[in-house]
Amino acid sequence: MISCGIVADQNPIKKEAHPGKVVPRKIALAIFNGTDTTMANAMAVALRSEWTPDVDIVRVGDEPAFAFYPPRKRWIADSLLVFLERNNGGRYLKMAGISSRDISTRKGEVENWGVMGLGFCPGGACVVSSFRAKPGTQGFLLRMRSLLFHELGHTFGLPHCPSMGCIMEDAKGKMTLDGEKSFCYACRKRLQDMGWLRIR
């Protein structure tokens, strides 16, 4: 089980959809149908407590049909990022999608690798899924918080971090989200210097 990011220049989507336009300092929590409302609200609270941009919760309906991968009954995370960016229209700084579906991406020679999240690095969209985060178990909300912060960190240009315990650590196919997670000093400072993370 992994949470990973993809480098934006590996994707043909143009990130600057509205050149010269001032984009509001807002993050949209883009909620797909079937997502637990209580969890989504908790993620909005977590974002507002640590990140500086305002946060709106927006409903985006069902995952798009073009993202569905029938052989594994999964939704392709890369396609969900395309969908989220198309639905932004310059209204938000970042679109952070939350889904309850099983999502996947290509990993090396593996065409369909199950993931917990994916984000452009850097870019305007990320998506996380509760499917592999063990909903209903102790620590679920903390796992989702760490997962969301990890993928959002990618959108602001943070790569995977070699520091053990950092939110930006590469999970390398394992569940590493249990327990309270935070950014290491270097990752936190980078986000704070850019003005995206609160100084505490």
C-alpha positions as CSV (number, residue, x, y, z in Angstrom):
1,M,0.0,0.0,0.0
2,I,1.6,3.2,-1.0
3,S,1.0,6.9,-1.2
4,C,3.0,8.5,-4.0
5,G,3.4,11.5,-6.3
6,I,4.0,11.9,-10.0
7,V,6.2,14.6,-11.5
8,A,4.1,17.1,-13.2
9,D,6.2,17.3,-16.4
10,Q,5.6,13.6,-17.0
11,N,2.0,14.5,-17.7
12,P,1.0,16.4,-20.8
13,I,-1.7,18.5,-18.9
14,K,-0.9,22.2,-18.9
15,K,-0.8,23.3,-15.3
16,E,-1.2,27.0,-16.0
17,A,-4.8,26.9,-17.4
18,H,-5.4,30.6,-16.8
19,P,-2.1,32.4,-17.3
20,G,-1.9,35.8,-15.6
21,K,-5.1,35.2,-13.6
22,V,-4.8,35.6,-9.9
23,V,-5.9,32.3,-8.3
24,P,-7.5,32.5,-4.8
25,R,-5.5,31.2,-1.9
26,K,-8.0,28.4,-1.4
27,I,-7.7,24.6,-1.4
28,A,-10.8,22.7,-2.5
29,L,-11.5,19.4,-0.8
30,A,-13.2,17.8,-3.7
31,I,-15.5,15.1,-2.3
32,F,-16.5,12.2,-4.6
33,N,-19.9,10.5,-4.0
34,G,-19.6,7.8,-1.3
35,T,-17.0,9.6,0.7
36,D,-17.7,9.7,4.5
37,T,-18.9,13.3,5.4
38,T,-17.6,13.1,8.9
39,M,-14.1,12.2,7.7
40,A,-14.2,14.9,5.0
41,N,-15.1,17.5,7.6
42,A,-12.3,16.3,9.9
43,M,-9.8,16.6,7.0
44,A,-11.0,20.2,6.4
45,V,-10.4,21.0,10.1
46,A,-7.0,19.4,9.9
47,L,-6.0,21.5,6.9
48,R,-7.3,24.7,8.4
49,S,-5.3,24.1,11.5
50,E,-1.9,23.7,9.8
51,W,-2.1,25.2,6.3
52,T,-2.5,28.9,5.5
53,P,-4.8,28.7,2.5
54,D,-8.6,28.8,3.1
55,V,-10.4,25.5,2.6
56,D,-13.7,24.8,0.8
57,I,-15.5,21.5,0.7
58,V,-16.9,21.0,-2.8
59,R,-18.9,18.0,-4.2
60,V,-17.8,16.7,-7.5
61,G,-20.2,13.8,-8.0
62,D,-19.2,10.3,-9.1
63,E,-15.7,9.3,-10.2
64,P,-15.7,9.8,-14.0
65,A,-16.4,6.7,-16.2
66,F,-13.2,7.4,-18.2
67,A,-11.1,6.7,-15.0
68,F,-12.5,3.2,-14.5
69,Y,-10.3,0.2,-15.1
70,P,-12.6,-2.8,-15.5
71,P,-10.1,-5.6,-15.3
72,R,-9.3,-4.7,-11.6
73,K,-12.5,-2.7,-10.8
74,R,-10.3,0.2,-9.9
75,W,-10.2,3.9,-10.8
76,I,-7.0,5.2,-12.4
77,A,-5.7,7.9,-10.1
78,D,-3.9,9.8,-12.9
79,S,-7.3,10.1,-14.7
80,L,-8.9,11.4,-11.5
81,L,-6.2,14.2,-11.4
82,V,-7.2,15.1,-15.0
83,F,-10.8,15.3,-13.9
84,L,-10.1,17.4,-10.9
85,E,-8.0,19.9,-12.9
86,R,-10.7,20.2,-15.5
87,N,-13.2,21.0,-12.8
88,N,-11.2,23.6,-11.2
89,G,-11.5,26.4,-13.7
90,G,-9.0,28.6,-11.9
91,R,-11.2,28.9,-8.8
92,Y,-8.8,27.1,-6.5
93,L,-5.1,27.0,-5.8
94,K,-5.3,23.2,-5.4
95,M,-7.9,20.5,-5.9
96,A,-7.5,17.8,-3.3
97,G,-9.8,14.9,-4.2
98,I,-11.1,12.4,-1.6
99,S,-12.6,9.1,-2.8
100,S,-13.7,5.9,-1.1
101,R,-12.8,3.9,-4.3
102,D,-9.9,1.6,-4.9
103,I,-7.5,3.7,-7.0
104,S,-4.3,2.8,-8.9
105,T,-1.6,4.0,-11.1
106,R,1.2,2.6,-13.3
107,K,4.4,1.7,-11.3
108,G,7.4,0.7,-13.3
109,E,6.4,-2.4,-15.3
110,V,3.2,-2.9,-13.3
111,E,0.3,-1.4,-15.3
112,N,-2.2,-1.2,-12.4
113,W,-0.7,-0.8,-9.0
114,G,-3.0,-0.1,-6.1
115,V,-2.3,3.2,-4.2
116,M,-3.7,5.2,-1.4
117,G,-3.0,8.6,-3.1
118,L,-1.4,10.4,-6.0
119,G,-0.4,14.0,-6.7
120,F,1.3,16.1,-9.3
121,C,4.7,17.2,-8.1
122,P,4.3,20.2,-8.4
123,G,0.8,20.8,-9.7
124,G,-2.7,21.7,-9.1
125,A,-4.3,18.4,-8.0
126,C,-4.0,15.4,-5.8
127,V,-6.3,12.6,-4.8
128,V,-6.5,10.3,-1.8
129,S,-8.6,7.3,-1.2
130,S,-9.9,5.8,2.1
131,F,-10.2,2.4,0.5
132,R,-6.9,1.0,1.9
133,A,-6.7,3.2,5.0
134,K,-8.8,0.8,7.1
135,P,-12.0,2.8,7.6
136,G,-13.7,2.2,10.9
137,T,-10.5,1.2,12.7
138,Q,-8.6,3.1,15.3
139,G,-6.3,5.7,13.8
140,F,-8.3,6.0,10.6
141,L,-8.6,9.8,10.7
142,L,-4.9,10.2,11.5
143,R,-4.0,8.0,8.5
144,M,-6.2,10.1,6.2
145,R,-4.7,13.3,7.5
146,S,-1.2,12.1,6.9
147,L,-2.1,10.8,3.5
148,L,-3.8,14.1,2.5
149,F,-0.9,16.2,3.8
150,H,1.6,13.9,1.9
151,E,-0.1,14.3,-1.4
152,L,-0.8,18.0,-0.9
153,G,2.9,18.4,-0.1
154,H,3.7,16.9,-3.5
155,T,1.5,19.6,-5.2
156,F,3.6,22.3,-3.6
157,G,6.8,20.7,-4.9
158,L,7.9,18.5,-2.1
159,P,9.5,15.2,-3.3
160,H,9.6,12.0,-1.2
161,C,11.8,12.6,1.9
162,P,14.5,10.3,3.2
163,S,13.8,11.3,6.8
164,M,12.1,8.4,8.6
165,G,8.8,9.4,10.1
166,C,8.4,12.5,7.9
167,I,4.9,12.8,6.3
168,M,6.7,13.0,2.9
169,E,8.5,9.6,3.5
170,D,8.1,7.2,0.6
171,A,5.9,4.3,1.8
172,K,7.5,1.9,-0.7
173,G,4.4,-0.2,-0.9
174,K,3.8,-0.5,2.8
175,M,1.3,1.0,5.3
176,T,3.3,3.7,7.1
177,L,0.5,6.0,8.2
178,D,-0.2,4.8,11.7
179,G,0.5,7.2,14.6
180,E,0.8,10.9,14.6
181,K,2.9,12.1,11.6
182,S,4.4,15.4,10.9
183,F,6.7,17.1,8.4
184,C,10.4,16.8,9.2
185,Y,12.2,20.1,9.9
186,A,13.4,20.5,6.3
187,C,10.1,19.8,4.7
188,R,8.2,22.0,7.2
189,K,10.6,24.9,6.7
190,R,10.3,24.7,3.0
191,L,6.5,24.9,3.1
192,Q,6.7,27.7,5.7
193,D,9.2,29.6,3.6
194,M,6.8,29.4,0.7
195,G,4.0,30.7,3.0
196,W,1.8,27.6,2.8
197,L,2.3,26.1,6.3
198,R,1.6,27.9,9.6
199,I,4.6,28.6,11.8
200,R,4.2,27.1,15.2
